[in-house]
């Protein structure tokens, strides 16, 4: 599990830069840079489809990852110690990114 810091403040799972979802999926099967990735778990604040998995935000989280070109991807799991998700003002998951992505 990674320490996750999320700057996507308008995500309904975000509380004080920590995630309440419990686990997330990073997309980007053919990613060559961080902007080719996204947090597929993003849900824009105010949409009715969100139900928190946890009552409180968690500093550590399980991250599934499709970005097979990332050096932190091991069998579709992120093994980085710390992960930053960016996307200030995102309205869609494609406007988010894994800022920790490093190409192999």
Backbone as XML, in Angstrom:
<?xml version="1.0"?>
<chain id="A" units="angstrom">
  <residue number="1" name="UNK">
    <atom name="N" x="0.838" y="-1.176" z="0.000"/>
    <atom name="CA" x="0.000" y="0.000" z="0.000"/>
    <atom name="C" x="0.887" y="1.244" z="0.000"/>
  </residue>
  <residue number="2" name="UNK">
    <atom name="N" x="0.430" y="2.249" z="-0.711"/>
    <atom name="CA" x="1.196" y="3.479" z="-0.874"/>
    <atom name="C" x="0.601" y="4.610" z="-0.042"/>
  </residue>
  <residue number="3" name="UNK">
    <atom name="N" x="1.469" y="5.536" z="0.354"/>
    <atom name="CA" x="0.987" y="6.785" z="0.918"/>
    <atom name="C" x="0.475" y="7.602" z="-0.251"/>
  </residue>
  <residue number="4" name="UNK">
    <atom name="N" x="-0.782" y="8.006" z="-0.209"/>
    <atom name="CA" x="-1.403" y="8.728" z="-1.315"/>
    <atom name="C" x="-1.709" y="10.160" z="-0.896"/>
  </residue>
  <residue number="5" name="UNK">
    <atom name="N" x="-1.325" y="11.087" z="-1.742"/>
    <atom name="CA" x="-1.672" y="12.499" z="-1.567"/>
    <atom name="C" x="-2.378" y="12.920" z="-2.844"/>
  </residue>
  <residue number="6" name="UNK">
    <atom name="N" x="-3.583" y="13.461" z="-2.710"/>
    <atom name="CA" x="-4.393" y="13.799" z="-3.874"/>
    <atom name="C" x="-4.712" y="15.283" z="-3.894"/>
  </residue>
  <residue number="7" name="UNK">
    <atom name="N" x="-4.364" y="15.943" z="-4.998"/>
    <atom name="CA" x="-4.659" y="17.378" z="-5.129"/>
    <atom name="C" x="-5.940" y="17.624" z="-5.920"/>
  </residue>
  <residue number="8" name="UNK">
    <atom name="N" x="-6.695" y="16.575" z="-6.224"/>
    <atom name="CA" x="-7.954" y="16.711" z="-6.949"/>
    <atom name="C" x="-9.055" y="17.007" z="-5.922"/>
  </residue>
  <residue number="9" name="UNK">
    <atom name="N" x="-9.096" y="18.261" z="-5.488"/>
    <atom name="CA" x="-9.950" y="18.644" z="-4.363"/>
    <atom name="C" x="-11.436" y="18.555" z="-4.666"/>
  </residue>
  <residue number="10" name="UNK">
    <atom name="N" x="-11.833" y="18.548" z="-5.939"/>
    <atom name="CA" x="-13.253" y="18.445" z="-6.250"/>
    <atom name="C" x="-13.693" y="16.997" z="-6.507"/>
  </residue>
  <residue number="11" name="UNK">
    <atom name="N" x="-12.857" y="16.032" z="-6.127"/>
    <atom name="CA" x="-13.260" y="14.624" z="-6.172"/>
    <atom name="C" x="-14.051" y="14.328" z="-4.897"/>
  </residue>
  <residue number="12" name="UNK">
    <atom name="N" x="-15.149" y="13.633" z="-5.051"/>
    <atom name="CA" x="-15.997" y="13.357" z="-3.894"/>
    <atom name="C" x="-15.323" y="12.435" z="-2.877"/>
  </residue>
  <residue number="13" name="UNK">
    <atom name="N" x="-14.273" y="11.734" z="-3.273"/>
    <atom name="CA" x="-13.536" y="10.870" z="-2.338"/>
    <atom name="C" x="-12.448" y="11.621" z="-1.570"/>
  </residue>
  <residue number="14" name="UNK">
    <atom name="N" x="-12.147" y="12.853" z="-1.955"/>
    <atom name="CA" x="-11.041" y="13.607" z="-1.376"/>
    <atom name="C" x="-11.480" y="14.341" z="-0.109"/>
  </residue>
  <residue number="15" name="UNK">
    <atom name="N" x="-10.754" y="14.094" z="0.970"/>
    <atom name="CA" x="-10.925" y="14.846" z="2.211"/>
    <atom name="C" x="-9.548" y="15.258" z="2.691"/>
  </residue>
  <residue number="16" name="UNK">
    <atom name="N" x="-9.279" y="16.554" z="2.639"/>
    <atom name="CA" x="-8.005" y="17.114" z="3.097"/>
    <atom name="C" x="-6.810" y="16.458" z="2.404"/>
  </residue>
  <residue number="17" name="UNK">
    <atom name="N" x="-6.935" y="16.212" z="1.094"/>
    <atom name="CA" x="-5.895" y="15.647" z="0.236"/>
    <atom name="C" x="-5.656" y="14.154" z="0.452"/>
  </residue>
  <residue number="18" name="UNK">
    <atom name="N" x="-6.542" y="13.494" z="1.201"/>
    <atom name="CA" x="-6.480" y="12.048" z="1.389"/>
    <atom name="C" x="-7.744" y="11.413" z="0.818"/>
  </residue>
  <residue number="19" name="UNK">
    <atom name="N" x="-7.666" y="10.133" z="0.484"/>
    <atom name="CA" x="-8.750" y="9.443" z="-0.199"/>
    <atom name="C" x="-9.607" y="8.630" z="0.769"/>
  </residue>
  <residue number="20" name="UNK">
    <atom name="N" x="-10.914" y="8.678" z="0.559"/>
    <atom name="CA" x="-11.855" y="7.913" z="1.379"/>
    <atom name="C" x="-12.381" y="6.678" z="0.664"/>
  </residue>
  <residue number="21" name="UNK">
    <atom name="N" x="-11.886" y="6.412" z="-0.530"/>
    <atom name="CA" x="-12.433" y="5.301" z="-1.312"/>
    <atom name="C" x="-11.954" y="3.928" z="-0.824"/>
  </residue>
  <residue number="22" name="UNK">
    <atom name="N" x="-10.756" y="3.841" z="-0.315"/>
    <atom name="CA" x="-10.225" y="2.553" z="0.141"/>
    <atom name="C" x="-9.235" y="1.946" z="-0.821"/>
  </residue>
  <residue number="23" name="UNK">
    <atom name="N" x="-9.485" y="2.117" z="-2.130"/>
    <atom name="CA" x="-8.552" y="1.686" z="-3.165"/>
    <atom name="C" x="-8.870" y="2.497" z="-4.421"/>
  </residue>
  <residue number="24" name="UNK">
    <atom name="N" x="-7.895" y="2.645" z="-5.299"/>
    <atom name="CA" x="-8.129" y="3.374" z="-6.543"/>
    <atom name="C" x="-7.532" y="2.611" z="-7.717"/>
  </residue>
  <residue number="25" name="UNK">
    <atom name="N" x="-7.956" y="2.996" z="-8.911"/>
    <atom name="CA" x="-7.420" y="2.438" z="-10.156"/>
    <atom name="C" x="-6.781" y="3.569" z="-10.947"/>
  </residue>
  <residue number="26" name="UNK">
    <atom name="N" x="-5.505" y="3.395" z="-11.282"/>
    <atom name="CA" x="-4.817" y="4.343" z="-12.165"/>
    <atom name="C" x="-4.845" y="3.752" z="-13.562"/>
  </residue>
  <residue number="27" name="UNK">
    <atom name="N" x="-5.341" y="4.534" z="-14.505"/>
    <atom name="CA" x="-5.414" y="4.100" z="-15.895"/>
    <atom name="C" x="-4.267" y="4.645" z="-16.706"/>
  </residue>
  <residue number="28" name="UNK">
    <atom name="N" x="-4.069" y="4.085" z="-17.882"/>
    <atom name="CA" x="-3.020" y="4.546" z="-18.780"/>
    <atom name="C" x="-2.236" y="3.394" z="-19.361"/>
  </residue>
  <residue number="29" name="UNK">
    <atom name="N" x="-2.910" y="2.453" z="-19.998"/>
    <atom name="CA" x="-2.259" y="1.247" z="-20.533"/>
    <atom name="C" x="-1.034" y="1.542" z="-21.381"/>
  </residue>
  <residue number="30" name="UNK">
    <atom name="N" x="-1.102" y="2.595" z="-22.185"/>
    <atom name="CA" x="-0.003" y="2.903" z="-23.093"/>
    <atom name="C" x="0.731" y="4.178" z="-22.686"/>
  </residue>
  <residue number="31" name="UNK">
    <atom name="N" x="0.678" y="4.522" z="-21.404"/>
    <atom name="CA" x="1.271" y="5.768" z="-20.910"/>
    <atom name="C" x="2.779" y="5.802" z="-21.098"/>
  </residue>
  <residue number="32" name="UNK">
    <atom name="N" x="3.255" y="6.958" z="-21.544"/>
    <atom name="CA" x="4.696" y="7.213" z="-21.668"/>
    <atom name="C" x="5.121" y="8.359" z="-20.761"/>
  </residue>
  <residue number="33" name="UNK">
    <atom name="N" x="4.147" y="9.074" z="-20.191"/>
    <atom name="CA" x="4.419" y="10.165" z="-19.260"/>
    <atom name="C" x="3.230" y="10.281" z="-18.310"/>
  </residue>
  <residue number="34" name="UNK">
    <atom name="N" x="3.395" y="11.041" z="-17.260"/>
    <atom name="CA" x="2.343" y="11.136" z="-16.243"/>
    <atom name="C" x="1.020" y="11.657" z="-16.809"/>
  </residue>
  <residue number="35" name="UNK">
    <atom name="N" x="1.065" y="12.534" z="-17.793"/>
    <atom name="CA" x="-0.166" y="13.080" z="-18.364"/>
    <atom name="C" x="-0.938" y="12.063" z="-19.203"/>
  </residue>
  <residue number="36" name="UNK">
    <atom name="N" x="-0.338" y="10.915" z="-19.481"/>
    <atom name="CA" x="-1.039" y="9.832" z="-20.173"/>
    <atom name="C" x="-1.774" y="8.916" z="-19.193"/>
  </residue>
  <residue number="37" name="UNK">
    <atom name="N" x="-1.674" y="9.195" z="-17.899"/>
    <atom name="CA" x="-2.334" y="8.398" z="-16.867"/>
    <atom name="C" x="-3.559" y="9.153" z="-16.353"/>
  </residue>
  <residue number="38" name="UNK">
    <atom name="N" x="-4.378" y="8.478" z="-15.566"/>
    <atom name="CA" x="-5.508" y="9.138" z="-14.910"/>
    <atom name="C" x="-5.951" y="8.310" z="-13.710"/>
  </residue>
  <residue number="39" name="UNK">
    <atom name="N" x="-6.651" y="8.961" z="-12.806"/>
    <atom name="CA" x="-7.277" y="8.246" z="-11.690"/>
    <atom name="C" x="-8.675" y="7.865" z="-12.149"/>
  </residue>
  <residue number="40" name="UNK">
    <atom name="N" x="-8.842" y="6.615" z="-12.537"/>
    <atom name="CA" x="-10.134" y="6.149" z="-13.030"/>
    <atom name="C" x="-11.187" y="6.099" z="-11.933"/>
  </residue>
  <residue number="41" name="UNK">
    <atom name="N" x="-10.776" y="6.217" z="-10.683"/>
    <atom name="CA" x="-11.711" y="6.204" z="-9.561"/>
    <atom name="C" x="-12.299" y="7.587" z="-9.276"/>
  </residue>
  <residue number="42" name="UNK">
    <atom name="N" x="-11.836" y="8.604" z="-9.959"/>
    <atom name="CA" x="-12.324" y="9.966" z="-9.757"/>
    <atom name="C" x="-13.839" y="10.055" z="-9.934"/>
  </residue>
  <residue number="43" name="UNK">
    <atom name="N" x="-14.477" y="10.713" z="-8.998"/>
    <atom name="CA" x="-15.904" y="11.044" z="-9.088"/>
    <atom name="C" x="-16.043" y="12.517" z="-8.738"/>
  </residue>
  <residue number="44" name="UNK">
    <atom name="N" x="-16.562" y="13.295" z="-9.662"/>
    <atom name="CA" x="-16.696" y="14.726" z="-9.408"/>
    <atom name="C" x="-17.647" y="14.977" z="-8.249"/>
  </residue>
  <residue number="45" name="UNK">
    <atom name="N" x="-17.256" y="15.866" z="-7.371"/>
    <atom name="CA" x="-18.061" y="16.231" z="-6.217"/>
    <atom name="C" x="-19.444" y="16.698" z="-6.654"/>
  </residue>
  <residue number="46" name="UNK">
    <atom name="N" x="-20.446" y="16.327" z="-5.890"/>
    <atom name="CA" x="-21.796" y="16.758" z="-6.187"/>
    <atom name="C" x="-22.595" y="15.778" z="-7.024"/>
  </residue>
  <residue number="47" name="UNK">
    <atom name="N" x="-21.950" y="14.754" z="-7.526"/>
    <atom name="CA" x="-22.693" y="13.733" z="-8.287"/>
    <atom name="C" x="-23.256" y="12.720" z="-7.299"/>
  </residue>
  <residue number="48" name="UNK">
    <atom name="N" x="-24.444" y="12.253" z="-7.526"/>
    <atom name="CA" x="-25.145" y="11.397" z="-6.580"/>
    <atom name="C" x="-24.632" y="9.968" z="-6.512"/>
  </residue>
  <residue number="49" name="UNK">
    <atom name="N" x="-23.738" y="9.566" z="-7.403"/>
    <atom name="CA" x="-23.341" y="8.153" z="-7.448"/>
    <atom name="C" x="-22.262" y="7.771" z="-6.451"/>
  </residue>
  <residue number="50" name="UNK">
    <atom name="N" x="-21.773" y="8.710" z="-5.638"/>
    <atom name="CA" x="-20.700" y="8.427" z="-4.688"/>
    <atom name="C" x="-21.236" y="7.935" z="-3.353"/>
  </residue>
  <residue number="51" name="UNK">
    <atom name="N" x="-20.653" y="6.879" z="-2.859"/>
    <atom name="CA" x="-20.859" y="6.410" z="-1.502"/>
    <atom name="C" x="-19.481" y="6.078" z="-0.959"/>
  </residue>
  <residue number="52" name="UNK">
    <atom name="N" x="-19.101" y="6.716" z="0.126"/>
    <atom name="CA" x="-17.774" y="6.507" z="0.687"/>
    <atom name="C" x="-17.603" y="5.093" z="1.192"/>
  </residue>
  <residue number="53" name="UNK">
    <atom name="N" x="-16.455" y="4.510" z="0.888"/>
    <atom name="CA" x="-16.130" y="3.186" z="1.407"/>
    <atom name="C" x="-15.634" y="3.277" z="2.845"/>
  </residue>
  <residue number="54" name="UNK">
    <atom name="N" x="-15.092" y="4.414" z="3.200"/>
    <atom name="CA" x="-14.546" y="4.638" z="4.529"/>
    <atom name="C" x="-15.154" y="5.906" z="5.110"/>
  </residue>
  <residue number="55" name="UNK">
    <atom name="N" x="-15.325" y="5.951" z="6.403"/>
    <atom name="CA" x="-15.830" y="7.166" z="7.024"/>
    <atom name="C" x="-14.770" y="8.248" z="7.069"/>
  </residue>
  <residue number="56" name="UNK">
    <atom name="N" x="-13.518" y="7.851" z="7.161"/>
    <atom name="CA" x="-12.437" y="8.816" z="7.313"/>
    <atom name="C" x="-11.403" y="8.606" z="6.217"/>
  </residue>
  <residue number="57" name="UNK">
    <atom name="N" x="-10.742" y="9.678" z="5.814"/>
    <atom name="CA" x="-9.703" y="9.535" z="4.793"/>
    <atom name="C" x="-8.541" y="8.700" z="5.309"/>
  </residue>
  <residue number="58" name="UNK">
    <atom name="N" x="-7.865" y="8.033" z="4.384"/>
    <atom name="CA" x="-6.739" y="7.183" z="4.740"/>
    <atom name="C" x="-5.472" y="7.697" z="4.063"/>
  </residue>
  <residue number="59" name="UNK">
    <atom name="N" x="-4.369" y="7.687" z="4.788"/>
    <atom name="CA" x="-3.084" y="8.102" z="4.217"/>
    <atom name="C" x="-2.484" y="7.012" z="3.335"/>
  </residue>
  <residue number="60" name="UNK">
    <atom name="N" x="-2.811" y="5.756" z="3.621"/>
    <atom name="CA" x="-2.300" y="4.652" z="2.805"/>
    <atom name="C" x="-3.470" y="4.015" z="2.075"/>
  </residue>
  <residue number="61" name="UNK">
    <atom name="N" x="-3.189" y="3.558" z="0.860"/>
    <atom name="CA" x="-4.264" y="3.059" z="0.017"/>
    <atom name="C" x="-3.710" y="2.017" z="-0.957"/>
  </residue>
  <residue number="62" name="UNK">
    <atom name="N" x="-4.541" y="1.075" z="-1.332"/>
    <atom name="CA" x="-4.179" y="0.089" z="-2.340"/>
    <atom name="C" x="-4.435" y="0.698" z="-3.719"/>
  </residue>
  <residue number="63" name="UNK">
    <atom name="N" x="-3.458" y="0.574" z="-4.616"/>
    <atom name="CA" x="-3.572" y="1.173" z="-5.941"/>
    <atom name="C" x="-3.372" y="0.100" z="-7.007"/>
  </residue>
  <residue number="64" name="UNK">
    <atom name="N" x="-4.443" y="-0.152" z="-7.755"/>
    <atom name="CA" x="-4.337" y="-0.984" z="-8.953"/>
    <atom name="C" x="-3.900" y="-0.063" z="-10.075"/>
  </residue>
  <residue number="65" name="UNK">
    <atom name="N" x="-3.060" y="-0.561" z="-10.986"/>
    <atom name="CA" x="-2.489" y="0.314" z="-12.005"/>
    <atom name="C" x="-2.395" y="-0.393" z="-13.355"/>
  </residue>
  <residue number="66" name="UNK">
    <atom name="N" x="-2.968" y="0.264" z="-14.365"/>
    <atom name="CA" x="-2.895" y="-0.260" z="-15.732"/>
    <atom name="C" x="-1.686" y="0.266" z="-16.494"/>
  </residue>
  <residue number="67" name="UNK">
    <atom name="N" x="-0.947" y="1.218" z="-15.934"/>
    <atom name="CA" x="0.190" y="1.838" z="-16.621"/>
    <atom name="C" x="1.385" y="0.889" z="-16.587"/>
  </residue>
  <residue number="68" name="UNK">
    <atom name="N" x="1.371" y="-0.089" z="-17.479"/>
    <atom name="CA" x="2.389" y="-1.138" z="-17.468"/>
    <atom name="C" x="3.784" y="-0.611" z="-17.802"/>
  </residue>
  <residue number="69" name="UNK">
    <atom name="N" x="3.891" y="0.590" z="-18.381"/>
    <atom name="CA" x="5.192" y="1.187" z="-18.678"/>
    <atom name="C" x="5.792" y="1.931" z="-17.491"/>
  </residue>
  <residue number="70" name="UNK">
    <atom name="N" x="5.117" y="1.923" z="-16.356"/>
    <atom name="CA" x="5.627" y="2.628" z="-15.176"/>
    <atom name="C" x="6.554" y="1.714" z="-14.382"/>
  </residue>
  <residue number="71" name="UNK">
    <atom name="N" x="7.652" y="2.278" z="-13.907"/>
    <atom name="CA" x="8.616" y="1.472" z="-13.143"/>
    <atom name="C" x="8.058" y="1.002" z="-11.801"/>
  </residue>
  <residue number="72" name="UNK">
    <atom name="N" x="6.968" y="1.606" z="-11.329"/>
    <atom name="CA" x="6.368" y="1.206" z="-10.052"/>
    <atom name="C" x="5.259" y="0.158" z="-10.216"/>
  </residue>
  <residue number="73" name="UNK">
    <atom name="N" x="4.971" y="-0.253" z="-11.432"/>
    <atom name="CA" x="3.914" y="-1.228" z="-11.688"/>
    <atom name="C" x="4.480" y="-2.639" z="-11.611"/>
  </residue>
  <residue number="74" name="UNK">
    <atom name="N" x="3.925" y="-3.438" z="-10.721"/>
    <atom name="CA" x="4.280" y="-4.851" z="-10.601"/>
    <atom name="C" x="2.981" y="-5.653" z="-10.657"/>
  </residue>
  <residue number="75" name="UNK">
    <atom name="N" x="2.774" y="-6.349" z="-11.767"/>
    <atom name="CA" x="1.566" y="-7.163" z="-11.932"/>
    <atom name="C" x="0.291" y="-6.364" z="-11.664"/>
  </residue>
  <residue number="76" name="UNK">
    <atom name="N" x="0.236" y="-5.167" z="-12.237"/>
    <atom name="CA" x="-0.931" y="-4.274" z="-12.163"/>
    <atom name="C" x="-1.209" y="-3.744" z="-10.757"/>
  </residue>
  <residue number="77" name="UNK">
    <atom name="N" x="-0.200" y="-3.726" z="-9.913"/>
    <atom name="CA" x="-0.285" y="-3.113" z="-8.582"/>
    <atom name="C" x="0.827" y="-2.073" z="-8.480"/>
  </residue>
  <residue number="78" name="UNK">
    <atom name="N" x="0.529" y="-0.944" z="-7.853"/>
    <atom name="CA" x="1.541" y="0.085" z="-7.643"/>
    <atom name="C" x="2.370" y="-0.274" z="-6.420"/>
  </residue>
  <residue number="79" name="UNK">
    <atom name="N" x="3.704" y="-0.236" z="-6.564"/>
    <atom name="CA" x="4.600" y="-0.555" z="-5.452"/>
    <atom name="C" x="5.384" y="0.671" z="-4.980"/>
  </residue>
  <residue number="80" name="UNK">
    <atom name="N" x="5.007" y="1.863" z="-5.446"/>
    <atom name="CA" x="5.671" y="3.084" z="-4.988"/>
    <atom name="C" x="5.354" y="3.313" z="-3.517"/>
  </residue>
  <residue number="81" name="UNK">
    <atom name="N" x="6.312" y="3.876" z="-2.792"/>
    <atom name="CA" x="6.070" y="4.200" z="-1.386"/>
    <atom name="C" x="5.096" y="5.364" z="-1.236"/>
  </residue>
  <residue number="82" name="UNK">
    <atom name="N" x="5.187" y="6.328" z="-2.159"/>
    <atom name="CA" x="4.357" y="7.523" z="-2.106"/>
    <atom name="C" x="3.811" y="7.826" z="-3.500"/>
  </residue>
  <residue number="83" name="UNK">
    <atom name="N" x="2.539" y="8.161" z="-3.594"/>
    <atom name="CA" x="1.903" y="8.471" z="-4.871"/>
    <atom name="C" x="1.174" y="9.809" z="-4.759"/>
  </residue>
  <residue number="84" name="UNK">
    <atom name="N" x="1.377" y="10.655" z="-5.779"/>
    <atom name="CA" x="0.670" y="11.929" z="-5.877"/>
    <atom name="C" x="-0.277" y="11.864" z="-7.069"/>
  </residue>
  <residue number="85" name="UNK">
    <atom name="N" x="-1.537" y="12.194" z="-6.829"/>
    <atom name="CA" x="-2.521" y="12.311" z="-7.900"/>
    <atom name="C" x="-2.801" y="13.798" z="-8.081"/>
  </residue>
  <residue number="86" name="UNK">
    <atom name="N" x="-2.746" y="14.265" z="-9.334"/>
    <atom name="CA" x="-2.978" y="15.684" z="-9.607"/>
    <atom name="C" x="-4.182" y="15.843" z="-10.525"/>
  </residue>
  <residue number="87" name="UNK">
    <atom name="N" x="-4.715" y="17.057" z="-10.563"/>
    <atom name="CA" x="-5.853" y="17.334" z="-11.424"/>
    <atom name="C" x="-6.761" y="18.399" z="-10.852"/>
  </residue>
  <residue number="88" name="UNK">
    <atom name="N" x="-6.193" y="19.479" z="-10.425"/>
    <atom name="CA" x="-6.950" y="20.578" z="-9.829"/>
    <atom name="C" x="-8.045" y="21.044" z="-10.796"/>
  </residue>
  <residue number="89" name="UNK">
    <atom name="N" x="-9.282" y="21.055" z="-10.340"/>
    <atom name="CA" x="-10.402" y="21.493" z="-11.148"/>
    <atom name="C" x="-10.922" y="20.464" z="-12.130"/>
  </residue>
  <residue number="90" name="UNK">
    <atom name="N" x="-10.525" y="19.205" z="-11.991"/>
    <atom name="CA" x="-10.940" y="18.157" z="-12.931"/>
    <atom name="C" x="-12.456" y="17.977" z="-12.931"/>
  </residue>
  <residue number="91" name="UNK">
    <atom name="N" x="-13.002" y="17.743" z="-14.112"/>
    <atom name="CA" x="-14.426" y="17.429" z="-14.273"/>
    <atom name="C" x="-14.611" y="15.996" z="-14.744"/>
  </residue>
  <residue number="92" name="UNK">
    <atom name="N" x="-13.522" y="15.371" z="-15.130"/>
    <atom name="CA" x="-13.543" y="14.031" z="-15.707"/>
    <atom name="C" x="-12.247" y="13.340" z="-15.296"/>
  </residue>
  <residue number="93" name="UNK">
    <atom name="N" x="-12.249" y="12.017" z="-15.208"/>
    <atom name="CA" x="-11.033" y="11.304" z="-14.785"/>
    <atom name="C" x="-9.864" y="11.563" z="-15.725"/>
  </residue>
  <residue number="94" name="UNK">
    <atom name="N" x="-10.143" y="11.836" z="-17.005"/>
    <atom name="CA" x="-9.054" y="12.090" z="-17.961"/>
    <atom name="C" x="-8.332" y="13.405" z="-17.687"/>
  </residue>
  <residue number="95" name="UNK">
    <atom name="N" x="-8.877" y="14.221" z="-16.783"/>
    <atom name="CA" x="-8.232" y="15.478" z="-16.392"/>
    <atom name="C" x="-7.415" y="15.316" z="-15.120"/>
  </residue>
  <residue number="96" name="UNK">
    <atom name="N" x="-7.251" y="14.080" z="-14.666"/>
    <atom name="CA" x="-6.408" y="13.762" z="-13.519"/>
    <atom name="C" x="-5.177" y="13.013" z="-14.016"/>
  </residue>
  <residue number="97" name="UNK">
    <atom name="N" x="-4.166" y="12.873" z="-13.176"/>
    <atom name="CA" x="-2.958" y="12.142" z="-13.572"/>
    <atom name="C" x="-2.213" y="11.656" z="-12.339"/>
  </residue>
  <residue number="98" name="UNK">
    <atom name="N" x="-1.462" y="10.591" z="-12.528"/>
    <atom name="CA" x="-0.560" y="10.092" z="-11.484"/>
    <atom name="C" x="0.776" y="10.809" z="-11.672"/>
  </residue>
  <residue number="99" name="UNK">
    <atom name="N" x="1.050" y="11.759" z="-10.784"/>
    <atom name="CA" x="2.282" y="12.537" z="-10.874"/>
    <atom name="C" x="3.509" y="11.734" z="-10.480"/>
  </residue>
  <residue number="100" name="UNK">
    <atom name="N" x="3.315" y="10.533" z="-9.974"/>
    <atom name="CA" x="4.430" y="9.669" z="-9.567"/>
    <atom name="C" x="4.922" y="8.800" z="-10.713"/>
  </residue>
  <residue number="101" name="UNK">
    <atom name="N" x="4.163" y="8.712" z="-11.800"/>
    <atom name="CA" x="4.522" y="7.878" z="-12.939"/>
    <atom name="C" x="5.962" y="8.141" z="-13.398"/>
  </residue>
  <residue number="102" name="UNK">
    <atom name="N" x="6.715" y="7.073" z="-13.576"/>
    <atom name="CA" x="8.078" y="7.129" z="-14.138"/>
    <atom name="C" x="8.168" y="6.034" z="-15.182"/>
  </residue>
  <residue number="103" name="UNK">
    <atom name="N" x="8.477" y="6.434" z="-16.416"/>
    <atom name="CA" x="8.571" y="5.460" z="-17.500"/>
    <atom name="C" x="9.740" y="4.511" z="-17.266"/>
  </residue>
  <residue number="104" name="UNK">
    <atom name="N" x="9.546" y="3.236" z="-17.579"/>
    <atom name="CA" x="10.607" y="2.226" z="-17.452"/>
    <atom name="C" x="11.717" y="2.530" z="-18.422"/>
  </residue>
</chain>
